[in-house]
Amino acid sequence: MSAVKKTKSTHKDLVVGLGATGLSVARYLRRNGLDAAFLDTRDRPPGITKLARVWPDASITIGKSELPKGITRIVASPGIADGHPLLVKARKDNIEIVSDIELFAREANAPFVAITGSNGKSTVTTLLYHMCRAAGRRALAGGNLGEPALDLLEEDEPDIYVLEVSSFQLQRTETLPAEVAVLLNVSPDHLDWHADEDEYRQSKYRVYREARAAVVNRADHEAARYAKDIDRVITFGSDEPGQDQYGIRRDDDVVYLARGDALLIATSDMAMVGLHNQANALAALAAGELLGLEMPAMLQVVGEFPGLPHRMQFVARKAAVNYVNDSKATNVAAAVASIESIDGNVVLVAGGDGKGGEFGDLATALEGKLRAAVLIGKDAAAIATALDTVMPVYFAQDMVDAVSQASAYAESDDTVLLAPACASFDQYANYGARGDAFCDAVGALPR
């Protein structure tokens, strides 16, 4: 760890939340010699043991939410909603509340790309990171994905930072002068955290405010309005692109990613599958162009990158049935994209915590292609109600039961698709654990 800077100041931070982000904030504050206290409302926060190594004799409050005296700024972890009583009181007391991304933006010297969206941001962040490296740029990636943003500042300065940023982080970020801002899509999500859908949308559009260049989804006219004052804008979409824009073209029944009239790569030559991954690749190409990356290097990555685990991950083919894990589809829009990417009939495994969302669009996407639905978790009944006119639905106790039932309902060349349309926290530690459970259950099926 870098040497601790010694400073004299009456400034005192309160770090709220002792998960991965909170620990990265602790390391950052410690490196810079700042005074801080720590708070987590859980009785057994996951990072408390690590905090003791980072900050011996730290002032820690656990299992409570009272605002300590003498605090001049709060650095809140993404999981702490703005409506939390502690933050409400802090705002009344005119105490500044910031995100880790705000602290990063204030200190980072190298340019950075900020990537957000309801779906696809992890894939695009990883794609762009590999594109930078393939083009000979030294890049570091993190933020809401992988390594926390503040930990990236401990490493040797790169040519470019590639950051995934969430609506939670954007909500508390005042200054974000991104070299390139990318907004992939906006669909209702995290309505258990945000006050309403409008607040959620505004947090996403905020990514453009100080950006020097922008990537805009042509289907989102509101996004275009927020990016109208940015000098350099490139759009992407699943339609045919205009000059110098990115989209989809067809030639002799072959589908291509395209830039204007130029055909770049056949979608059949992409390692990733699915219509939404075509859109992800187009967004990454647009961002790469704004960074000045060479097209051959970027297309090499598009041709080779297989996608991230738990995102349209092919698991196995057993008894002439395909099994696909898209556990990362934690909202309805993501699940709809998964369903629309599957050719043929689907046996859907879905359910969990719906985060206040509605499931009507799920029924529309499944019309004419749903063989059966097997539902788990907290909001299984709500999904069943939405699917009532589509096909019969069944309920399962756990993932093993769900996969067993799905395999029985599936017919030859069907796809059993885990696309939950819900968060996982009612049953699993995270979407990865849910996806692993699906893969394990598929692995236990007879061939």
Long-range contacts (C-beta under 8 A, 24 or more apart in sequence): 1-27, 1-30, 1-31, 1-154, 2-31, 2-154, 4-30, 4-31, 4-33, 5-31, 5-32, 5-33, 6-33, 7-32, 7-33, 7-34, 9-34, 9-35, 10-72, 11-35, 11-72, 11-73, 12-36, 12-37, 12-70, 12-71, 12-72, 12-73, 13-37, 13-71, 13-72, 13-73, 13-74, 13-75, 14-38, 14-39, 14-67, 14-68, 14-71, 14-73, 14-74, 14-75, 15-39, 15-74, 15-75, 15-77, 16-40, 16-74, 16-75, 16-76, 16-77, 16-80, 16-86, 16-87, 17-45, 17-76, 17-77, 17-78, 17-79, 17-80, 18-45, 18-46, 18-47, 18-48, 18-51, 18-77, 19-45, 19-46, 19-47, 19-77, 19-79, 20-47, 20-148, 21-77, 21-78, 21-100, 21-148, 22-47, 22-51, 22-75, 22-77, 23-47, 23-50, 23-51, 23-54, 23-148, 24-100, 24-148, 24-149, 24-150, 24-151, 25-75, 25-77, 25-100, 25-103, 25-150, 26-51, 26-54, 26-55, 26-58, 27-54, 27-150, 27-151, 27-154, 28-100, 28-103, 28-150, 28-151, 28-153, 29-75, 30-54, 30-55, 31-154, 37-61, 37-68, 37-71, 39-64, 39-65, 39-68, 39-86, 41-65, 67-93, 67-95, 71-95, 72-96, 73-97, 73-98, 74-98, 75-99, 75-100, 75-103, 76-172, 78-144, 78-166, 78-168, 78-169, 79-168, 81-192, 81-193, 82-171, 82-172, 82-193, 82-194, 82-195, 83-195, 97-172, 98-172, 98-173, 98-174, 99-168, 99-169, 99-170, 99-171, 99-172, 99-173, 100-148, 100-149, 100-150, 100-169, 101-143, 101-149, 101-163, 101-165, 101-169, 101-170, 101-172, 101-173, 101-176, 102-172, 102-173, 102-174, 102-175, 102-176, 103-150, 104-149, 104-150, 104-152, 104-153, 104-163, 105-173, 105-175, 105-176, 105-177, 106-175, 107-153, 108-153, 108-161, 109-157, 110-157, 110-158, 110-159, 110-160, 110-161, 111-160, 111-161, 111-178, 111-179, 112-160, 112-161, 112-162, 112-163, 112-178, 112-179, 113-160, 113-161, 113-162, 113-163, 113-178, 113-179, 113-180, 113-181, 113-182, 113-287, 113-291, 114-163, 114-165, 114-176, 114-178, 114-180, 114-181, 114-182, 114-207, 114-211, 115-162, 115-163, 115-164, 115-165, 115-182, 115-184, 115-287, 116-164, 116-165, 116-166, 116-167, 116-170, 116-182, 116-183, 116-184, 116-204, 116-207, 117-182, 117-183, 117-184, 117-185, 117-186, 117-204, 118-184, 118-185, 118-186, 118-187, 118-188, 118-189, 118-204, 118-331, 118-333, 118-334, 119-184, 119-185, 119-187, 119-276, 119-329, 119-331, 119-333, 119-334, 119-337, 120-184, 120-185, 120-276, 120-277, 120-279, 120-280, 120-283, 121-145, 121-164, 121-165, 121-184, 122-164, 122-308, 122-311, 122-328, 123-272, 123-277, 123-280, 123-307, 123-308, 123-311, 124-182, 124-184, 124-280, 124-283, 124-284, 124-287, 125-162, 125-163, 125-164, 126-305, 126-308, 127-280, 127-281, 127-284, 127-301, 127-302, 127-305, 128-162, 128-284, 128-287, 128-288, 129-162, 130-301, 130-305, 131-284, 131-285, 131-288, 131-293, 131-297, 131-298, 131-301, 132-159, 132-160, 132-162, 132-288, 132-291, 132-293, 134-297, 134-298, 134-300, 134-301, 135-288, 135-293, 135-294, 135-297, 135-298, 136-297, 137-291, 137-293, 143-169, 144-169, 160-291, 165-207, 167-193, 167-194, 167-200, 167-203, 167-204, 168-193, 168-203, 170-203, 170-204, 170-206, 170-207, 171-199, 171-203, 171-206, 173-206, 175-210, 176-206, 176-207, 176-209, 176-210, 176-211, 177-210, 177-211, 177-212, 178-207, 178-210, 178-211, 178-212, 179-211, 179-212, 179-213, 179-290, 179-291, 180-211, 180-212, 180-213, 180-214, 180-215, 180-287, 180-290, 180-291, 181-207, 181-208, 181-211, 181-213, 181-214, 181-215, 181-227, 181-230, 182-207, 182-214, 182-215, 182-283, 182-286, 182-287, 183-207, 183-208, 183-214, 183-215, 183-216, 183-217, 183-220, 183-223, 184-217, 184-279, 184-280, 184-283, 185-217, 185-219, 185-220, 185-279, 185-333, 186-220, 186-222, 186-223, 187-331, 187-332, 187-333, 187-334, 188-331, 188-332, 188-333, 188-357, 188-358, 189-330, 189-331, 189-333, 189-355, 189-357, 190-355, 191-355, 191-356, 191-357, 192-353, 192-355, 192-356, 193-355, 213-290, 215-283, 215-286, 215-287, 215-290, 217-279, 217-283, 218-245, 218-247, 232-290, 234-286, 234-289, 234-290, 235-286, 236-279, 236-282, 236-283, 236-285, 236-286, 237-279, 237-282, 238-275, 238-278, 238-279, 245-286, 246-282, 246-283, 246-285, 246-286, 247-282, 248-278, 248-282, 257-281, 257-282, 257-285, 257-302, 259-285, 259-289, 264-295, 264-299, 264-302, 265-299, 265-302, 265-303, 269-303, 270-302, 270-303, 271-302, 271-303, 271-304, 271-305, 271-306, 271-307, 272-302, 272-305, 272-306, 272-307, 272-312, 273-307, 273-312, 273-314, 273-341, 274-312, 274-337, 274-338, 274-341, 275-337, 275-340, 275-341, 276-312, 276-334, 276-337, 276-338, 276-341, 277-307, 277-312, 277-341, 309-432, 309-435, 310-431, 310-432, 310-434, 310-435, 312-338, 312-341, 313-435, 313-439, 315-438, 315-439, 315-442, 315-443, 316-442, 316-443, 316-445, 318-407, 318-442, 318-445, 318-446, 318-447, 319-407, 319-445, 319-446, 319-447, 320-412, 320-413, 321-407, 321-410, 321-411, 321-412, 321-413, 321-414, 321-415, 321-416, 322-413, 322-414, 322-415, 322-416, 323-403, 323-415, 323-416, 323-438, 323-442, 324-415, 324-416, 324-417, 324-418, 325-418, 325-435, 325-438, 325-439, 325-442, 326-417, 326-418, 326-419, 327-418, 327-420, 327-424, 327-431, 327-432, 327-434, 327-435, 327-438, 328-431, 328-435, 329-419, 329-420, 329-421, 330-355, 330-420, 330-421, 330-422, 330-423, 330-424, 330-431, 331-355, 331-357, 331-421, 331-422, 332-357, 332-358, 332-359, 332-361, 332-362, 332-421, 333-361, 334-419, 334-421, 335-362, 335-365, 335-419, 335-420, 335-421, 336-361, 336-362, 336-364, 336-365, 338-417, 338-419, 339-365, 339-366, 339-369, 339-417, 339-419, 340-365, 342-369, 342-415, 342-417, 344-369, 344-413, 344-414, 344-415, 345-369, 345-370, 345-371, 345-411, 345-413, 345-414, 345-415, 346-370, 346-371, 346-414, 346-415, 346-416, 346-417, 347-371, 347-372, 347-373, 347-374, 347-406, 347-409, 347-410, 347-414, 347-415, 347-416, 347-417, 348-372, 348-373, 348-374, 348-417, 348-419, 349-373, 349-374, 349-375, 349-376, 349-396, 349-399, 349-402, 349-403, 349-406, 349-416, 349-417, 349-418, 349-419, 349-420, 349-438, 350-374, 350-375, 350-376, 350-383, 350-418, 350-419, 350-420, 350-421, 350-422, 351-375, 351-376, 351-377, 351-378, 351-379, 351-380, 351-383, 351-420, 351-421, 351-422, 352-376, 352-377, 352-378, 352-379, 352-420, 352-421, 352-422, 352-423, 352-424, 352-425, 352-426, 352-427, 352-434, 353-377, 353-378, 353-379, 353-422, 353-423, 353-424, 353-425, 353-426, 354-378, 354-379, 354-382, 354-383, 354-421, 354-422, 354-423, 355-422, 355-423, 357-421, 357-422, 358-386, 359-383, 359-385, 359-386, 359-387, 359-421, 360-386, 362-386, 362-387, 362-421, 363-387, 363-389, 363-390, 366-390, 366-391, 371-409, 371-410, 371-411, 371-414, 372-406, 372-409, 372-410, 374-402, 374-405, 374-406, 374-409, 375-402, 376-402, 376-427, 377-420, 377-422, 377-426, 377-427, 378-422, 378-426, 378-427, 379-422, 383-421, 383-422, 398-427, 398-437, 399-434, 399-437, 399-438, 399-440, 399-441, 400-437, 400-441, 400-444, 402-441, 403-438, 403-441, 403-442, 403-445, 404-441, 404-445, 407-445, 416-442
